[in-house]
Each structure stands twice: as structure tokens, then as C-alpha cells.
């Protein structure tokens, strides 16, 4: 099953079906209808029903559902409803919150009954300890649930250094399994500069994209995860130099081109898409 790498994933509350269309039009690489944190317990059933009704008429791409944790009654109800609904197959992926072990992903995959990419959310110390196993089962990637994670530790999610170990562990686990790592949403929706800085830092660590909680964040995130024209030109020049060498030793700007340099250049070119 091919893994699609998203630069931006925009959440929209599952209880606000009137906003689904607006979210899709916001320019994010993917939209996630949220049946978990964005929906009050009393509204869960109605949100699930309205979401499935909307999905029944959906004909687009790159739309996912965040279900409730499979460890909860709400999550079990989500899975039962999705498994019984043909409309659920129109989603491109499921996001599984509060994944503590790889077994959580196995349960969702088996209960859903269809092959579909799963994006796990790591939100606790236990989950981080099991990050490698979770990433192996998360065919669509892993999202760092930094807000819940920091709360479970008594740490500060806004402090880059405090979250460094978690981000590094998740990025390494995802790289080992060949799936994308996605960063936690930036909570201050009015701080565009802070969003850009933190997104560039996450990208430098190996994250492939990040979640967004407001449409205004999408363009900045897409821009940060898109190569500049100068970066594209450099990548093309590296590959051209390698091709001209005919498989022998190649140099670019006086430096030897080895396999990691080639892979990095190929990733730059593959990541190019409209902002």
C-alpha cells in the first residue's frame, strides 16, 4: 500500500459538518474530520452520523477521519459504525489517537475490515516507549500528539527542548519503518512567525509535515515543507553530475557525491508541489 506524504493536515470538528467543505477548500494536503477531541461526549453519535452522511456524497481525495481511541466505548462505536457503512471507504485514512502499543493499530485494522492507511498518534510516555512498534503498524505514519504527551509528563509543549527527545524518537521510529512523521499542531493560531520557525525546526529533524488547527496555518506549513527554487536547482545539479559520471565517482562543487547525498536530492525533488 503506497504511503502518501502530506505536508499539512487540517483538522475540522466532526460536529460541524457545515465546515467540512470550507476545510477542504483551505488548501491543506489533507483534511481530517475529528470525531475525538473536537466533539463533546453528548454529540459523538450525531457527529458520527453526520460525518458518514457527508462522506457518502464525497468524491474527492485526501480526507481522513480521526476516530476515538479503540480503548474507549466511543472508539468501539466508531469502528462498528465505520465497518458497517460503505461511505467510510471514501476516506483515505483513519487516524488513531492515544495509540499505546502496536496492538491498538492491529485492533483498528481488523475491526474496520478494510485495507486503509492508519496514522497513529503518540500521546503518552508509554506510547513513546513503544514508538518503534507503533510505527511499524502505522501504515500511514505517526503524528506527535504533543499536547497530551506534555500533560502526561508535566512538561511544556511550547518548549522545543522539552519536547526534543519525543520528536527525535518519533522521527527515528518512522524513518526505520519508512513512514512519515507528522508534528503536533502549533497552538497559537495568531503567531505566524512562531509557526514558521517551529515548523522549520521539525522539518530539519526529519518530520514530513504537521497538523493544523486553523486554515490560516496551512499556507505557512506548506511553504515550510516545500523546497525553494534554489534547493530544487541544487538537487537537479547533483543528480545531473551523478548521471554524467556514468556510475563512477562524481563531484559537485568540489565535494564527492555519495549515496546519502543522492537520496537527499531525490527527496527534495519528490517533495516539490504547489504551495
ZAVO-562958 format. One record per residue: residue in three letters; chain; x, y, z of N, C-alpha, C in turn. Coordinates in Angstrom, 3 decimals. Layout:
% ZAVO-562958
ALA|A|X|Y|Z|X|Y|Z|X|Y|Z
...
END
This chain:
% ZAVO-562958
UNK|A|0.851|-1.195|0.000|0.000|0.000|0.000|0.891|1.252|0.000
UNK|A|0.811|2.079|-1.049|1.671|3.261|-1.108|1.339|4.255|0.001
UNK|A|2.362|4.922|0.529|2.176|5.901|1.590|2.232|7.289|0.983
UNK|A|1.154|8.044|1.121|1.137|9.414|0.636|1.654|10.302|1.751
UNK|A|2.593|11.170|1.428|3.183|12.061|2.424|2.525|13.431|2.320
UNK|A|1.906|13.848|3.410|1.222|15.136|3.454|2.096|16.185|4.133
UNK|A|2.107|17.396|3.585|2.799|18.490|4.259|1.928|19.055|5.379
UNK|A|0.652|19.216|5.104|-0.279|19.821|6.064|-1.515|18.948|6.201
UNK|A|-1.951|18.773|7.454|-3.173|18.034|7.751|-4.054|18.934|8.598
UNK|A|-5.181|19.345|8.040|-6.051|20.318|8.698|-7.210|19.612|9.398
UNK|A|-7.317|19.823|10.723|-8.428|19.261|11.482|-9.676|20.124|11.330
UNK|A|-10.832|19.442|11.274|-12.113|20.133|11.289|-13.029|19.354|12.234
UNK|A|-13.767|20.041|13.119|-14.604|19.338|14.090|-15.669|18.464|13.432
UNK|A|-15.788|17.231|13.901|-16.778|16.323|13.338|-18.211|16.732|13.625
UNK|A|-18.403|17.590|14.615|-19.749|18.063|14.947|-20.161|19.271|14.118
UNK|A|-19.282|19.726|13.217|-19.576|20.901|12.388|-19.509|20.528|10.910
UNK|A|-20.486|19.768|10.465|-20.491|19.344|9.061|-20.597|20.533|8.110
UNK|A|-21.092|21.677|8.616|-21.171|22.868|7.787|-19.795|23.420|7.444
UNK|A|-18.763|22.988|8.177|-17.400|23.465|7.925|-16.580|22.501|7.070
UNK|A|-17.091|21.321|6.797|-16.294|20.331|6.068|-15.857|20.852|4.703
UNK|A|-16.795|21.414|3.962|-16.482|21.924|2.634|-15.473|23.052|2.675
UNK|A|-15.590|23.935|3.666|-14.642|25.044|3.801|-13.246|24.524|4.121
UNK|A|-13.181|23.490|4.947|-11.879|22.913|5.288|-11.214|22.317|4.054
UNK|A|-11.991|21.622|3.247|-11.458|21.012|2.031|-10.916|22.079|1.081
UNK|A|-11.552|23.255|1.087|-11.146|24.327|0.174|-9.992|25.171|0.712
UNK|A|-9.465|24.843|1.900|-8.453|25.689|2.540|-7.045|25.482|1.992
UNK|A|-6.851|24.456|1.161|-5.546|24.253|0.542|-4.626|23.294|1.256
UNK|A|-5.097|22.633|2.308|-4.272|21.651|3.002|-4.095|20.415|2.136
UNK|A|-2.979|19.715|2.325|-2.773|18.476|1.583|-3.798|17.423|1.977
UNK|A|-4.243|17.453|3.227|-5.267|16.519|3.691|-6.123|17.204|4.743
UNK|A|-7.381|16.787|4.823|-8.309|17.271|5.838|-8.705|16.086|6.713
UNK|A|-8.759|16.329|8.036|-9.126|15.272|8.973|-10.389|15.689|9.710
UNK|A|-11.458|14.943|9.508|-12.679|15.169|10.275|-12.474|14.517|11.641
UNK|A|-12.568|15.332|12.678|-12.204|14.901|14.020|-13.437|14.479|14.816
UNK|A|-13.517|13.188|15.106|-14.606|12.661|15.924|-14.208|12.530|17.394
UNK|A|-12.944|12.906|17.707|-12.453|12.709|19.073|-12.487|14.005|19.873
UNK|A|-11.350|14.668|20.013|-11.239|15.807|20.928|-12.157|16.970|20.580
UNK|A|-12.479|17.143|19.313|-13.277|18.295|18.899|-14.777|18.080|19.070
UNK|A|-15.179|16.912|19.604|-16.607|16.602|19.745|-16.918|16.272|21.203
UNK|A|-17.901|16.956|21.774|-18.317|16.673|23.143|-18.929|15.280|23.236
UNK|A|-18.810|14.619|24.399|-19.365|13.264|24.534|-20.834|13.159|24.124
UNK|A|-21.621|14.151|24.479|-23.051|14.097|24.160|-23.319|14.210|22.663
UNK|A|-22.329|14.704|21.919|-22.518|14.928|20.488|-21.856|13.858|19.616
UNK|A|-21.220|12.878|20.224|-20.441|11.891|19.465|-21.290|11.146|18.438
UNK|A|-22.438|10.657|18.864|-23.269|9.853|17.965|-23.747|10.669|16.768
UNK|A|-24.225|11.889|17.039|-24.702|12.731|15.941|-23.570|13.103|15.001
UNK|A|-22.399|13.419|15.550|-21.256|13.774|14.712|-20.871|12.612|13.809
UNK|A|-20.874|11.413|14.347|-20.538|10.228|13.560|-21.544|10.029|12.426
UNK|A|-22.836|10.184|12.741|-23.886|10.006|11.735|-23.777|11.055|10.628
UNK|A|-23.581|12.324|11.016|-23.488|13.399|10.026|-22.224|13.271|9.180
UNK|A|-21.143|12.826|9.796|-19.894|12.643|9.047|-20.049|11.561|7.996
UNK|A|-20.650|10.451|8.360|-20.838|9.363|7.396|-21.798|9.779|6.281
UNK|A|-22.808|10.567|6.622|-23.727|11.063|5.589|-22.993|11.970|4.609
UNK|A|-22.135|12.840|5.122|-21.361|13.735|4.260|-20.385|12.933|3.406
UNK|A|-19.745|11.936|4.007|-18.811|11.104|3.258|-19.496|10.363|2.114
UNK|A|-20.760|10.029|2.312|-21.490|9.309|1.270|-21.566|10.082|-0.031
UNK|A|-21.527|11.414|0.057|-21.573|12.255|-1.143|-20.198|12.754|-1.558
UNK|A|-19.164|12.389|-0.791|-17.805|12.877|-1.044|-17.197|12.163|-2.238
UNK|A|-16.591|12.928|-3.143|-15.950|12.328|-4.318|-14.516|12.823|-4.483
UNK|A|-13.969|13.450|-3.456|-12.621|13.990|-3.540|-11.578|13.023|-3.021
UNK|A|-10.389|13.560|-2.738|-9.268|12.766|-2.251|-8.660|13.418|-1.015
UNK|A|-7.849|12.628|-0.331|-7.023|13.096|0.776|-7.859|13.656|1.929
UNK|A|-8.781|12.832|2.381|-9.600|13.152|3.523|-9.556|11.974|4.493
UNK|A|-9.331|12.264|5.767|-9.253|11.211|6.771|-10.202|11.447|7.918
UNK|A|-10.340|10.434|8.762|-11.172|10.519|9.953|-10.329|10.230|11.182
UNK|A|-10.411|11.102|12.181|-9.823|10.746|13.470|-10.936|10.148|14.322
UNK|A|-10.815|8.859|14.577|-11.785|8.189|15.417|-11.403|8.409|16.876
UNK|A|-12.237|7.929|17.786|-11.889|7.926|19.190|-10.986|6.735|19.475
UNK|A|-10.302|6.774|20.594|-9.381|5.702|20.938|-10.099|4.350|20.952
UNK|A|-9.495|3.330|20.340|-10.119|1.997|20.362|-10.179|1.415|21.763
UNK|A|-9.542|2.073|22.728|-9.599|1.635|24.119|-10.821|2.191|24.846
UNK|A|-11.659|2.959|24.136|-12.840|3.565|24.745|-14.116|3.060|24.087
UNK|A|-15.244|3.231|24.785|-16.532|2.836|24.228|-16.858|3.653|22.980
UNK|A|-16.485|4.957|22.995|-16.735|5.794|21.823|-15.953|5.267|20.616
UNK|A|-14.708|4.849|20.845|-13.907|4.317|19.754|-14.484|3.025|19.202
UNK|A|-14.963|2.162|20.079|-15.589|0.912|19.626|-16.845|1.209|18.803
UNK|A|-17.604|2.207|19.240|-18.805|2.594|18.487|-18.429|3.158|17.120
UNK|A|-17.347|3.943|17.075|-16.871|4.463|15.792|-16.545|3.325|14.840
UNK|A|-15.763|2.368|15.321|-15.336|1.263|14.463|-16.518|0.429|13.984
UNK|A|-17.481|0.193|14.866|-18.661|-0.582|14.468|-19.443|0.146|13.377
UNK|A|-19.604|1.468|13.541|-20.349|2.243|12.549|-19.599|2.327|11.230
UNK|A|-18.286|2.533|11.281|-17.494|2.642|10.060|-17.444|1.317|9.314
UNK|A|-17.326|0.226|10.051|-17.270|-1.085|9.409|-18.573|-1.417|8.688
UNK|A|-19.674|-0.893|9.207|-20.985|-1.185|8.620|-21.382|-0.215|7.518
UNK|A|-20.625|0.861|7.334|-21.017|1.902|6.388|-20.160|1.877|5.125
UNK|A|-20.758|1.718|3.950|-19.998|1.811|2.697|-19.350|3.186|2.518
UNK|A|-19.962|4.233|3.100|-19.429|5.585|2.953|-18.047|5.721|3.569
UNK|A|-17.749|4.928|4.592|-16.455|5.034|5.275|-15.292|4.730|4.351
UNK|A|-15.548|3.932|3.318|-14.489|3.577|2.377|-14.043|4.767|1.543
UNK|A|-14.798|5.855|1.566|-14.414|7.050|0.802|-13.303|7.834|1.506
UNK|A|-13.070|7.546|2.776|-11.947|8.186|3.467|-10.646|7.590|2.955
UNK|A|-9.587|8.369|3.010|-8.287|7.908|2.528|-7.427|7.319|3.644
UNK|A|-7.757|7.651|4.886|-7.014|7.090|6.007|-7.812|7.285|7.287
UNK|A|-7.466|6.508|8.296|-8.006|6.682|9.634|-6.874|7.129|10.551
UNK|A|-7.177|8.055|11.444|-6.207|8.480|12.440|-6.624|7.897|13.785
UNK|A|-5.666|7.223|14.440|-5.951|6.502|15.680|-5.298|7.227|16.854
UNK|A|-6.079|7.898|17.689|-5.498|8.645|18.800|-5.110|7.746|19.965
UNK|A|-4.199|8.264|20.791|-3.802|7.603|22.031|-3.399|6.150|21.812
UNK|A|-2.660|5.925|20.723|-2.135|4.578|20.464|-1.027|4.302|21.480
UNK|A|-1.223|3.306|22.302|-0.254|2.981|23.347|0.717|1.889|22.913
UNK|A|0.236|0.957|22.090|1.063|-0.137|21.598|0.662|-0.441|20.162
UNK|A|1.431|-1.307|19.526|1.116|-1.716|18.163|-0.215|-2.453|18.091
UNK|A|-0.598|-3.083|19.186|-1.853|-3.850|19.209|-3.052|-2.944|18.943
UNK|A|-2.994|-1.692|19.406|-4.097|-0.767|19.149|-4.346|-0.611|17.652
UNK|A|-3.269|-0.538|16.882|-3.408|-0.399|15.428|-3.933|-1.686|14.806
UNK|A|-3.484|-2.821|15.321|-3.970|-4.103|14.816|-5.473|-4.247|15.044
UNK|A|-5.918|-3.828|16.220|-7.352|-3.908|16.533|-8.165|-3.059|15.569
UNK|A|-7.715|-1.834|15.325|-8.443|-0.949|14.407|-8.478|-1.538|13.004
UNK|A|-7.342|-2.031|12.524|-7.281|-2.594|11.174|-8.222|-3.780|11.029
UNK|A|-8.244|-4.647|12.029|-9.092|-5.841|11.949|-10.567|-5.496|12.123
UNK|A|-10.859|-4.568|13.027|-12.250|-4.201|13.258|-12.843|-3.445|12.077
UNK|A|-12.028|-2.594|11.453|-12.526|-1.820|10.312|-12.848|-2.737|9.138
UNK|A|-12.046|-3.780|8.979|-12.356|-4.792|7.981|-11.990|-4.450|6.562
UNK|A|-11.346|-3.303|6.341|-10.898|-2.930|5.005|-9.455|-2.479|5.088
UNK|A|-8.723|-2.609|4.001|-7.356|-2.104|3.977|-7.391|-0.592|3.835
UNK|A|-6.819|0.078|4.789|-6.778|1.538|4.764|-5.577|2.002|5.575
UNK|A|-4.838|3.010|5.098|-3.717|3.533|5.883|-4.174|4.032|7.251
UNK|A|-3.367|3.763|8.255|-3.638|4.223|9.610|-2.528|5.171|10.037
UNK|A|-2.920|6.330|10.577|-1.964|7.268|11.168|-2.156|7.208|12.675
UNK|A|-1.126|6.771|13.392|-1.202|6.679|14.844|-0.810|8.000|15.474
UNK|A|-1.391|8.291|16.632|-0.994|9.468|17.392|-0.332|9.002|18.684
UNK|A|0.906|9.394|18.881|1.647|9.080|20.101|1.449|10.227|21.083
UNK|A|0.844|9.908|22.252|0.414|10.961|23.169|0.782|10.703|24.626
UNK|A|1.652|9.740|24.886|1.987|9.432|26.274|3.395|8.869|26.354
UNK|A|3.911|8.805|27.575|5.223|8.223|27.782|5.254|6.756|27.393
UNK|A|4.202|6.023|27.704|4.133|4.608|27.321|4.166|4.457|25.808
UNK|A|3.408|5.298|25.118|3.387|5.238|23.663|4.760|5.535|23.076
UNK|A|5.447|6.528|23.643|6.779|6.862|23.142|7.731|5.690|23.338
UNK|A|7.609|4.988|24.466|8.433|3.814|24.726|8.201|2.746|23.657
UNK|A|6.984|2.691|23.124|6.624|1.696|22.107|6.605|2.275|20.698
UNK|A|7.286|3.397|20.489|7.199|4.116|19.218|7.596|3.257|18.022
UNK|A|8.644|2.450|18.156|9.104|1.642|17.027|8.028|0.658|16.581
UNK|A|7.419|-0.028|17.535|6.367|-0.988|17.188|5.137|-0.315|16.623
UNK|A|4.781|0.839|17.173|3.627|1.586|16.663|3.870|2.016|15.221
UNK|A|5.058|2.535|14.940|5.376|2.989|13.587|5.332|1.844|12.584
UNK|A|5.690|0.651|13.014|5.647|-0.499|12.115|4.225|-0.829|11.691
UNK|A|3.265|-0.590|12.578|1.870|-0.896|12.279|1.116|0.291|11.691
UNK|A|1.672|1.487|11.833|1.002|2.704|11.357|1.365|2.925|9.892
UNK|A|0.620|2.306|9.014|0.968|2.316|7.589|0.898|3.695|6.964
UNK|A|0.177|4.634|7.597|0.075|5.988|7.057|0.984|6.988|7.743
UNK|A|1.655|6.561|8.824|2.562|7.460|9.525|2.185|7.639|10.986
UNK|A|2.906|8.522|11.651|2.699|8.789|13.077|2.636|10.293|13.301
UNK|A|1.656|10.728|14.071|1.530|12.129|14.479|1.959|12.252|15.931
UNK|A|2.793|13.231|16.225|3.195|13.524|17.591|2.077|14.295|18.277
UNK|A|1.404|13.650|19.229|0.353|14.318|19.999|0.963|15.046|21.178
UNK|A|1.656|16.121|20.892|2.474|16.783|21.882|1.722|17.382|23.059
UNK|A|0.479|17.798|22.848|-0.267|18.436|23.933|-0.571|17.420|25.028
UNK|A|-1.149|16.282|24.653|-1.440|15.244|25.642|-0.159|14.644|26.206
UNK|A|0.862|14.496|25.346|2.131|13.939|25.800|2.749|14.823|26.879
UNK|A|2.791|16.119|26.632|3.389|17.033|27.605|2.594|17.040|28.909
UNK|A|1.265|16.940|28.803|0.434|16.918|30.006|0.708|15.668|30.832
UNK|A|0.931|14.546|30.145|1.180|13.293|30.875|2.511|13.322|31.600
UNK|A|3.452|14.155|31.112|4.764|14.262|31.743|4.869|15.452|32.685
UNK|A|3.931|16.389|32.595|4.060|17.641|33.325|5.080|18.552|32.685
UNK|A|5.255|18.424|31.365|6.228|19.212|30.613|5.525|20.338|29.865
UNK|A|6.325|21.177|29.194|5.803|22.341|28.478|5.872|22.068|26.974
UNK|A|4.717|21.919|26.331|4.678|21.588|24.911|5.250|22.705|24.053
UNK|A|5.245|23.934|24.546|5.759|25.053|23.759|7.274|25.190|23.845
UNK|A|7.896|24.418|24.742|9.348|24.461|24.916|9.990|23.422|23.993
UNK|A|10.720|23.894|22.985|11.308|22.986|21.999|12.213|21.948|22.655
UNK|A|13.055|22.377|23.579|13.992|21.457|24.224|13.269|20.393|25.037
UNK|A|12.168|20.766|25.684|11.422|19.804|26.492|10.825|18.693|25.650
UNK|A|10.510|18.992|24.401|9.884|18.001|23.509|10.899|17.351|22.564
UNK|A|12.174|17.666|22.723|13.190|17.214|21.777|13.329|15.694|21.747
UNK|A|13.359|15.067|22.906|13.504|13.612|22.954|12.331|12.918|22.277
UNK|A|11.122|13.398|22.540|9.943|12.791|21.935|9.971|12.934|20.419
UNK|A|10.262|14.131|19.943|10.305|14.336|18.494|11.390|13.464|17.847
UNK|A|12.561|13.429|18.460|13.641|12.629|17.890|13.312|11.151|17.859
UNK|A|12.679|10.653|18.910|12.297|9.239|18.967|11.279|8.898|17.898
UNK|A|10.288|9.766|17.733|9.239|9.515|16.733|9.808|9.589|15.321
UNK|A|10.650|10.585|15.069|11.249|10.713|13.737|12.089|9.488|13.397
UNK|A|12.856|8.997|14.362|13.700|7.824|14.121|12.856|6.576|13.906
UNK|A|11.805|6.407|14.700|10.935|5.236|14.558|10.260|5.228|13.197
UNK|A|9.812|6.390|12.745|9.150|6.467|11.440|10.137|6.208|10.305
UNK|A|11.349|6.745|10.435|12.354|6.506|9.400|12.678|5.023|9.295
UNK|A|12.746|4.345|10.441|13.059|2.918|10.433|11.979|2.102|9.745
UNK|A|10.734|2.571|9.833|9.614|1.845|9.224|9.218|2.387|7.861
UNK|A|9.871|3.455|7.424|9.578|4.017|6.110|8.236|4.707|6.011
UNK|A|7.780|5.317|7.115|6.505|6.046|7.106|6.760|7.482|7.568
UNK|A|5.897|8.420|7.191|6.122|9.822|7.560|5.823|10.112|9.025
UNK|A|6.567|11.062|9.575|6.314|11.583|10.920|5.689|12.965|10.786
UNK|A|4.625|13.215|11.543|3.930|14.493|11.496|3.985|15.169|12.861
UNK|A|4.202|16.486|12.848|4.369|17.219|14.096|3.035|17.699|14.653
UNK|A|3.051|17.965|15.954|1.895|18.452|16.689|1.426|19.806|16.137
UNK|A|0.134|20.101|16.171|-0.325|21.421|15.734|0.291|22.527|16.576
UNK|A|0.526|23.658|15.947|1.021|24.846|16.651|-0.198|25.560|17.216
UNK|A|-0.235|25.697|18.535|-1.476|26.103|19.197|-1.813|27.582|19.072
UNK|A|-0.806|28.446|18.938|-1.065|29.886|18.839|-1.361|30.234|17.382
UNK|A|-2.623|30.283|17.051|-3.018|30.484|15.651|-2.699|31.878|15.126
UNK|A|-2.395|32.812|16.023|-2.083|34.183|15.593|-0.579|34.435|15.464
UNK|A|0.240|33.467|15.873|1.697|33.627|15.845|2.269|32.970|14.583
UNK|A|2.179|33.665|13.470|2.650|33.121|12.197|4.163|32.921|12.189
UNK|A|4.888|33.839|12.802|6.350|33.723|12.822|6.789|32.521|13.646
UNK|A|6.166|32.343|14.790|6.498|31.195|15.625|6.184|29.885|14.926
UNK|A|5.060|29.840|14.214|4.693|28.650|13.455|5.758|28.320|12.424
UNK|A|6.219|29.328|11.690|7.223|29.102|10.651|8.535|28.592|11.242
UNK|A|8.968|29.185|12.359|10.228|28.786|12.990|10.157|27.352|13.487
UNK|A|9.090|27.023|14.213|8.963|25.675|14.774|8.784|24.619|13.678
UNK|A|8.124|24.983|12.602|7.931|24.042|11.509|9.251|23.743|10.820
UNK|A|10.077|24.759|10.617|11.388|24.529|10.007|12.263|23.648|10.898
UNK|A|12.169|23.838|12.207|12.937|23.000|13.123|12.492|21.545|13.041
UNK|A|11.188|21.329|12.998|10.676|19.968|12.908|11.084|19.317|11.589
UNK|A|11.043|20.089|10.523|11.466|19.569|9.225|12.934|19.146|9.264
UNK|A|13.770|19.961|9.909|15.193|19.644|10.000|15.443|18.366|10.778
UNK|A|14.514|18.006|11.666|14.647|16.782|12.458|14.185|15.544|11.705
UNK|A|13.521|15.747|10.576|13.058|14.601|9.802|11.556|14.455|9.713
UNK|A|10.806|15.427|10.237|9.350|15.367|10.112|8.938|15.743|8.688
UNK|A|7.889|15.106|8.206|7.444|15.281|6.823|6.345|16.316|6.674
UNK|A|5.693|16.674|7.782|4.597|17.628|7.728|4.104|17.886|9.132
UNK|A|3.029|18.664|9.239|2.470|18.893|10.562|0.968|19.110|10.471
UNK|A|0.308|18.880|11.588|-1.124|19.107|11.660|-1.407|20.587|11.870
UNK|A|-2.573|21.021|11.408|-3.007|22.415|11.554|-4.380|22.430|12.214
UNK|A|-4.637|23.471|12.997|-5.940|23.597|13.646|-6.710|24.817|13.150
UNK|A|-6.117|25.535|12.186|-6.810|26.698|11.609|-6.385|26.830|10.149
UNK|A|-7.327|27.164|9.272|-6.980|27.295|7.846|-5.847|28.281|7.582
UNK|A|-5.717|29.310|8.424|-4.671|30.310|8.209|-3.263|29.735|8.384
UNK|A|-3.148|28.569|9.013|-1.840|27.957|9.221|-1.369|27.150|8.020
UNK|A|-2.260|26.819|7.130|-1.961|25.866|6.062|-0.860|26.352|5.123
UNK|A|-0.974|27.571|4.629|-0.010|28.054|3.640|1.401|28.098|4.214
UNK|A|1.528|28.555|5.465|2.852|28.630|6.090|3.475|27.251|6.232
UNK|A|2.663|26.276|6.589|3.169|24.905|6.743|3.542|24.320|5.387
UNK|A|2.692|24.519|4.394|3.011|24.020|3.048|4.301|24.639|2.523
UNK|A|4.470|25.924|2.783|5.678|26.614|2.326|6.916|26.056|3.011
UNK|A|6.829|25.849|4.301|7.989|25.338|5.053|8.403|23.952|4.588
UNK|A|7.431|23.136|4.188|7.731|21.772|3.770|7.885|21.628|2.254
UNK|A|7.978|22.743|1.562|8.209|22.717|0.124|9.604|23.256|-0.174
UNK|A|10.340|22.629|-1.089|11.681|23.127|-1.408|11.620|24.451|-2.142
UNK|A|12.618|25.304|-1.904|12.724|26.544|-2.649|13.257|26.233|-4.051
UNK|A|13.171|27.207|-4.940|13.686|27.004|-6.288|15.189|26.751|-6.250
UNK|A|15.894|27.430|-5.345|17.340|27.211|-5.221|17.644|25.789|-4.770
UNK|A|16.853|25.272|-3.861|17.047|23.894|-3.388|16.758|22.893|-4.490
UNK|A|15.742|23.186|-5.298|15.435|22.304|-6.427|16.563|22.317|-7.458
UNK|A|17.082|23.492|-7.755|18.182|23.590|-8.718|19.411|22.820|-8.228
UNK|A|19.702|22.941|-6.938|20.841|22.223|-6.367|20.636|20.711|-6.462
UNK|A|19.433|20.257|-6.153|19.145|18.821|-6.218|19.274|18.301|-7.650
UNK|A|18.752|19.066|-8.600|18.856|18.651|-10.005|20.322|18.607|-10.451
UNK|A|21.113|19.573|-10.010|22.525|19.612|-10.384|23.275|18.410|-9.825
UNK|A|22.954|18.015|-8.620|23.595|16.844|-8.003|23.279|15.584|-8.804
UNK|A|22.019|15.413|-9.145|21.631|14.219|-9.899|22.217|14.245|-11.310
UNK|A|22.314|15.440|-11.892|22.907|15.554|-13.226|24.390|15.194|-13.185
UNK|A|25.086|15.639|-12.143|26.505|15.320|-12.004|26.710|13.825|-11.825
UNK|A|25.818|13.203|-11.075|25.915|11.755|-10.874|25.661|11.019|-12.180
UNK|A|24.675|11.506|-12.944|24.384|10.866|-14.220|25.525|11.017|-15.212
UNK|A|26.144|12.186|-15.212|27.255|12.430|-16.136|28.467|11.567|-15.811
UNK|A|28.592|11.161|-14.539|29.735|10.330|-14.136|29.575|8.887|-14.579
UNK|A|28.370|8.540|-15.030|28.151|7.181|-15.534|28.344|6.095|-14.496
UNK|A|28.030|6.388|-13.267|28.161|5.388|-12.214|29.500|5.422|-11.496
UNK|A|30.420|6.239|-11.971|31.722|6.357|-11.314|31.694|7.398|-10.226
UNK|A|32.864|7.790|-9.749|32.954|8.811|-8.718|32.529|10.154|-9.296
UNK|A|31.647|10.839|-8.611|31.133|12.115|-9.101|31.416|13.209|-8.080
UNK|A|31.679|14.395|-8.585|31.910|15.555|-7.738|30.909|16.649|-8.097
UNK|A|30.504|17.393|-7.087|29.645|18.560|-7.303|30.146|19.664|-6.400
UNK|A|30.572|20.762|-7.017|31.157|21.885|-6.284|32.334|21.424|-5.423
UNK|A|33.105|20.509|-5.955|34.299|20.043|-5.283|34.077|18.994|-4.220
UNK|A|32.842|18.584|-4.012|32.535|17.592|-2.985|32.069|16.299|-3.640
UNK|A|32.486|15.182|-3.044|32.094|13.881|-3.591|30.615|13.621|-3.325
UNK|A|29.954|13.066|-4.335|28.540|12.721|-4.207|28.443|11.258|-3.810
UNK|A|27.911|11.002|-2.601|27.721|9.614|-2.189|26.228|9.312|-2.086
UNK|A|25.912|8.099|-1.691|24.518|7.651|-1.694|23.597|8.523|-0.841
UNK|A|23.971|8.911|0.376|23.082|9.774|1.160|22.779|11.110|0.485
UNK|A|23.769|11.671|-0.216|23.560|12.935|-0.914|22.555|12.750|-2.049
UNK|A|22.661|11.635|-2.739|21.726|11.344|-3.828|20.307|11.182|-3.296
UNK|A|20.176|10.416|-2.215|18.853|10.206|-1.626|18.232|11.528|-1.178
UNK|A|19.053|12.397|-0.587|18.546|13.696|-0.147|18.070|14.529|-1.335
UNK|A|18.824|14.498|-2.431|18.435|15.234|-3.630|17.138|14.691|-4.213
UNK|A|16.999|13.373|-4.206|15.774|12.768|-4.721|14.571|13.127|-3.860
UNK|A|14.782|13.200|-2.535|13.680|13.595|-1.642|13.259|15.033|-1.890
UNK|A|14.213|15.907|-2.146|13.892|17.315|-2.411|13.008|17.423|-3.646
UNK|A|13.389|16.734|-4.699|12.630|16.804|-5.952|11.240|16.184|-5.780
UNK|A|11.178|15.069|-5.053|9.894|14.395|-4.851|8.927|15.241|-4.019
UNK|A|9.471|16.119|-3.172|8.608|16.917|-2.284|8.061|18.176|-2.941
UNK|A|8.472|18.444|-4.147|8.034|19.667|-4.827|6.596|19.538|-5.281
UNK|A|5.777|20.488|-4.870|4.380|20.559|-5.302|3.875|21.968|-5.021
UNK|A|2.778|22.376|-5.609|2.294|23.748|-5.404|2.008|24.045|-3.944
UNK|A|2.337|25.264|-3.507|2.050|25.685|-2.132|0.583|26.055|-2.013
END
